[in-house]
Amino acid sequence: MPTNAERCGIAELGPVSVRQKWGGGGGVAFMPPGALFSNIPTLWRILDQIVNDWHNVATENQPLVHTAWPPMDAQGSCIIERIKPRYIQCLFSYIMFFLLLEDAYHTFYRCLNGLNRAASLSVKHDKEPKPPALYGKVKLIRNKAIAHYGGGIPRDADPDSLVALQWDFGWSLADRDSIRLEDMWFGGIQLGLVDTRSGKTEKSKNRRIGPIGKIHESLSEYLADFDRVCAEYLRGIRAKLPKVVNSVSYGTLPR
């Protein structure tokens, strides 16, 4: 079965060459930048590897966990503490590399828009896809629990910053007989702060997210749609080249 990286549509294409002459010389640039054609598939592979890493850790330790949570026997509790660093590593890494890949697609799309305008191609194209509902939680965890951990505390603490200090885990048990480590979710705790002047309570946003495999299913579907939009857009542009506009030559490069 092909991986997400192998299904990456833009990897089958190449950038557009932009050649301009002036005076006795000239120059050439490539749009979108050639690095994106290699970095985007690499980021796809990283996401796949993170999911596989957590699957392997959970599968390896699953036989050692015998009872439901709560309560859990001493052995099971030790297992949870042992795998907690790997879980945080996998979850937080997935979030950061997902957002990096999304930014790469946004950059790719903006470059195509620039080419479409500069070369007067009038290529019709789809809009950037809308992210899934899960996206808001991903950004919240990235902003409060990773990039700005503890930001604003204690002077300007808000509920989301305070609750982000908590790395809490849980499971949705199907039969109550045992937990499945692979089904761990993160961020179930919510917090409320009472304004002493108004008496109103400000609650933290819902940030519960997981399991990692389900996160990957949802977000990779969104990214795959982004890849499709960009690949079709680029094919439409390449189909109208070569072209010269205002002494600038636009051409295609073989992949």
C-alpha positions in Angstrom: 0.0 0.0 0.0 1.5 3.4 -1.0 2.5 5.8 1.8 1.3 9.4 1.9 4.7 10.5 0.6 4.4 8.2 -2.4 1.0 9.6 -3.2 2.2 13.2 -3.1 1.1 14.6 -6.4 3.4 17.6 -6.6 6.4 15.3 -6.3 5.6 14.1 -9.8 5.9 17.6 -11.2 8.6 20.2 -11.4 8.9 24.0 -10.9 8.4 26.7 -13.6 11.5 28.4 -14.9 11.4 32.2 -14.9 14.1 33.8 -17.1 14.6 37.5 -17.3 17.2 39.4 -19.4 18.5 42.9 -18.7 21.5 44.8 -20.0 24.2 42.4 -21.0 23.0 39.6 -18.7 20.0 38.0 -17.1 18.9 35.5 -14.5 16.7 32.5 -13.9 14.6 31.6 -10.9 12.4 28.6 -10.3 8.8 28.8 -8.9 7.7 27.3 -6.7 11.2 27.0 -5.2 12.7 23.6 -6.0 13.3 22.9 -2.3 9.5 22.5 -1.8 9.3 19.6 -4.3 11.7 17.6 -2.1 10.8 19.0 1.4 7.1 18.4 1.1 7.4 14.6 0.5 10.0 14.5 3.3 7.6 16.1 5.7 4.9 13.5 4.7 7.4 10.7 5.5 8.2 12.3 8.9 4.5 12.3 9.8 4.1 8.7 8.8 7.2 7.7 10.8 5.9 9.5 13.9 2.7 7.5 13.7 4.5 4.3 13.2 6.9 5.0 16.1 4.0 5.5 18.5 2.3 2.4 17.2 5.5 0.3 17.8 5.9 1.7 21.4 2.3 1.1 22.3 2.3 -2.4 20.7 5.6 -3.4 22.5 4.3 -2.3 25.9 0.6 -3.4 25.6 1.1 -7.0 26.9 2.5 -5.5 30.2 -0.7 -3.6 31.0 -3.3 -5.9 32.5 -6.0 -3.8 34.3 -8.3 -1.0 33.5 -7.7 2.6 34.4 -8.6 3.5 37.1 -7.5 1.7 39.1 -4.3 0.3 37.7 -1.8 -2.0 39.3 1.7 -0.9 40.1 3.2 -2.6 37.0 0.7 -0.8 34.7 1.4 2.5 36.3 5.1 2.1 35.8 4.5 1.3 32.1 2.5 4.5 31.7 5.3 6.6 33.2 7.8 4.8 31.1 6.1 5.5 27.8 4.9 9.0 28.7 8.0 10.7 27.3 7.7 8.9 24.0 4.0 9.8 23.8 4.7 13.5 24.3 7.6 13.3 21.9 5.4 11.7 19.2 2.3 13.9 19.8 4.1 17.3 20.0 6.4 16.3 17.1 3.4 15.4 15.0 1.7 18.7 15.7 4.8 20.8 14.8 5.7 18.9 11.6 2.1 18.9 10.5 1.9 22.7 10.8 5.3 22.9 9.0 3.9 20.8 6.2 0.7 22.9 6.1 2.9 26.1 5.8 4.8 24.5 3.0 1.6 24.0 1.0 0.4 27.5 1.8 3.8 28.8 0.4 3.5 26.5 -2.7 -0.1 27.8 -3.4 1.0 31.5 -3.0 3.8 30.9 -5.5 1.3 29.5 -8.0 -1.0 32.5 -7.5 2.0 34.7 -8.3 2.9 32.8 -11.4 -0.7 32.8 -12.6 -0.9 36.6 -12.3 2.6 37.5 -13.5 2.4 35.4 -16.6 -1.3 36.4 -17.3 -2.3 32.7 -17.6 -5.8 33.0 -16.2 -5.7 29.4 -15.0 -8.8 28.4 -13.1 -8.1 26.6 -9.8 -9.7 25.4 -6.6 -9.3 27.4 -3.4 -7.2 26.2 -0.5 -9.1 23.5 1.4 -10.6 24.3 4.8 -8.9 22.5 7.7 -11.0 20.0 9.8 -12.6 20.9 13.2 -9.6 19.2 14.9 -7.3 22.0 13.6 -8.4 24.4 16.3 -7.2 22.0 19.0 -3.9 21.4 17.2 -3.2 25.2 17.0 -4.2 25.6 20.7 -1.8 22.9 21.8 1.0 24.2 19.6 0.5 27.8 20.9 0.0 27.1 24.6 1.6 23.8 25.4 4.6 23.9 23.0 5.6 27.3 21.6 4.6 29.5 24.5 4.6 27.0 27.4 3.7 28.9 30.6 3.2 32.1 28.6 1.7 34.9 30.7 2.1 33.1 34.0 1.7 34.4 36.7 1.0 38.0 35.8 -1.4 37.7 32.8 -2.4 34.1 33.2 -5.4 32.9 31.1 -7.2 29.6 31.5 -5.7 28.1 28.3 -2.1 28.9 29.5 -2.7 27.5 32.9 -4.3 24.3 31.7 -1.5 23.9 29.1 0.9 23.2 32.0 -1.0 19.9 32.5 0.1 16.9 30.4 -2.9 14.7 31.2 -3.8 11.5 29.4 -6.7 9.1 29.2 -8.4 6.4 27.3 -11.9 5.6 26.0 -12.4 2.1 27.2 -14.6 -0.2 25.1 -14.9 -3.1 27.5 -13.4 -1.8 30.8 -11.2 -4.9 31.0 -8.0 -3.3 29.8 -6.7 -0.2 28.2 -5.2 0.1 24.7 -2.1 2.2 24.9 -2.5 3.1 21.3 -5.8 4.8 22.1 -4.3 7.4 24.5 -5.7 10.9 24.2 -4.2 14.1 25.5 -5.6 17.2 27.2 -8.9 16.2 28.8 -8.6 18.6 31.8 -10.4 21.9 31.6 -10.0 24.9 33.9 -12.1 27.9 34.9 -10.9 31.2 36.3 -13.3 33.4 38.3 -13.0 37.2 37.7 -13.0 38.7 41.2 -14.6 41.9 40.0 -17.4 40.6 37.8 -17.8 37.1 39.3 -17.8 35.6 35.9 -16.0 32.4 35.1 -13.7 32.1 32.1 -13.2 28.5 31.0 -10.3 27.0 29.1 -11.0 25.8 25.6 -11.6 22.1 24.9 -8.2 20.7 23.9 -8.7 17.0 24.2 -7.1 15.4 21.2 -6.2 11.8 20.1 -5.5 9.0 19.6 -2.5 9.8 17.4 -3.6 7.5 14.7 -7.0 9.2 14.5 -5.3 12.6 14.4 -3.2 11.4 11.5 -6.3 10.2 9.6 -8.1 13.5 9.9 -5.1 15.8 9.2 -3.6 13.7 6.4 -6.9 13.8 4.6 -6.8 17.6 4.8 -3.2 17.7 3.6 -3.9 15.3 0.8 -6.6 17.6 -0.4 -4.2 20.5 -0.2 -1.7 18.5 -2.3 -4.4 17.7 -4.9 -5.3 21.4 -5.2 -1.7 22.4 -5.6 -0.9 19.6 -8.1 -3.9 20.4 -10.3 -3.2 24.1 -10.2 0.5 23.5 -11.2 -0.6 21.2 -14.1 -2.9 23.9 -15.3 -0.1 26.4 -15.3 2.4 24.1 -17.0 -0.1 23.3 -19.7 -0.1 27.0 -20.8 3.7 27.3 -21.0 6.1 28.3 -22.5 5.1 32.0 -22.6 6.9 35.4 -22.7 5.4 38.4 -20.9 7.3 41.7 -20.6 10.6 40.1 -21.6 10.2 37.4 -19.0 10.2 33.9 -20.2 8.1 31.3 -18.4 8.9 27.6 -19.2 8.6 24.1 -17.8 11.3 21.8 -16.6 11.3 18.1 -17.0 10.9 16.2 -13.7 
